[in-house]
Amino acid sequence: KTKAKKGRKVAGSAERTAGGEPTYYDFDLAIAPETCVGGEKDPNNLGMGFCPYESIALLSAVAVNDKLFVLQITCQKDQWKRSNSDLKQIRTSFRVDAATTESTA
């Protein structure tokens, strides 16, 4: 067994903007277990220097009217293998309407 520090590793990131909208920051996080059963020889090893992931978290963040909004979608690796393109489309559809977030104070 290979002992690894459990944590989230950024597997990908991107910025997206569309026609006058604020910039959205998207992140793909691979969440690894504390212990790698097969270590480097595990067939599920991604070759990224950490244990094969247990789950994936997709994040999208945007700041609008001095407020931070974050969408998080989390799934297990079998769900990710079946539906990753659908989950990414859901994340891409995340929008915050500046008019509805304005402070009324």
HELIX and SHEET records of a PDB file:
HELIX    1   1 GLY A   39  LYS A   41  5                                   3    
HELIX    2   2 LYS A   77  THR A   92  1                                  16    
HELIX    3   3 ALA A   98  THR A  101  5                                   4    
SHEET    1   A 2 THR A   2  LYS A   3  0                                        
SHEET    2   A 2 THR A  35  CYS A  36 -1                                        
SHEET    1   B 4 GLY A   7  ARG A  16  0                                        
SHEET    2   B 4 TYR A  24  ALA A  32 -1                                        
SHEET    3   B 4 SER A  55  VAL A  64 -1                                        
SHEET    4   B 4 LYS A  67  GLN A  76 -1                                        
END                                                                             
